[in-house]
Amino acid sequence: MTRDKVLSEILLKNGYAQFARPHTGDSDPVCFDFSRPNKEGECPLVRVSHHTIVSNSQVQVIEEVAPSFCEFVEGYLQAEPKKSASKKEPSDPSKT
């Protein structure tokens, strides 16, 4: 997934495997945390600091994104699209 070999090596050496980045365009990797599997063997998804890896060669978890990949997908599928109440459908001038 990542094109940065050094970043990948540091993450993998510390038990993390990157599979995504935040949808915000941030460069912080989103990873599986293989050091904390649950009873079913699923690992939590975490976001780690890109800056800390690059500057100190250390992994700093910023947040837990989801307790497992399955729960992440379930949450995504259950999320309703946000609709703005202030948006109105454009009127069709031919119907006036």
N, C-alpha and C positions, 0 to 999 in steps of 0.2 A: 504494500500500500504506500509506504513512504519512500521517497526518493533519497532521503538523507541517511546514508549508511551509518554514520556515527550515532545519530539519534536512535536508529533501530537497534544497534549493538548495545547501547546503554540500557534501553528499555528491556530488551530480551534478557540481558544479563541480570536484571533486577526483577524478572518475573512478570513483565508486562508485554503485551502484544498489541500494537496499534492496529486499528481497523477503520478509524474514521477521524474526522475533525469536526468541531462544532459547526452548525449551519450558519453561524454568524460570520464565518470567514476567519475566525481566530486560528492561530497556528498551533494551539495546544492540542496534542494528540488525545484522542479518546481510545482507551485501551481495555483489553481484558486483563484483570488482575489475577494472575494464576497463583498468587500466594494465599488467596482467601477463598477457596472453593466451598460451596455449601454442601449439605448432606447429599444432594443429587449430583454433585460434581460440577455444578455450574458456577462460573466465576462472575464477580461483580464487574460492571463497566465503570471506569473511572476516567476523569479528565486530569491530565498531568500538566505541569508547567513546562512549556517549551523553553522559556527563558532560563529556568533553573537547570535544565539539562544542558543547554548550550553553554551557559556561563560557568557552571560548577560541576558538570558531569554527574549530577545527582538527580534522582527522581523525587519530585514533590507532588503528591496527590492534592489537587485543588478541590475536587468534589467527586462524590459518588453519583454517577449518572443514573444507574439502576442496579438493583441487587443481582440481576442476571440478564442475559440476553433475551430470554423468553419473556421476562417481565417488562423489559424495554419495548419489545415488539407488541406485547399485549397493551401496554399503555399508549403506544402510538396508534394502534388500531382503534382503541376506545376513545381517543381524543376527537372531539367534534370540531369541525372547521369553525374558526372564529368569523362571525359575520358582523359587520358594522351596522348598528341600528340606524345610523345617520345616513347611510347610503341608500339612495333610491334608484330604482330602475329608470334608465333614460326613457323619456316619453317618445312615442312614435308620432312624428309630425303628420303622417298620412292619416292618422285616426282622429284628427281634430276637425 
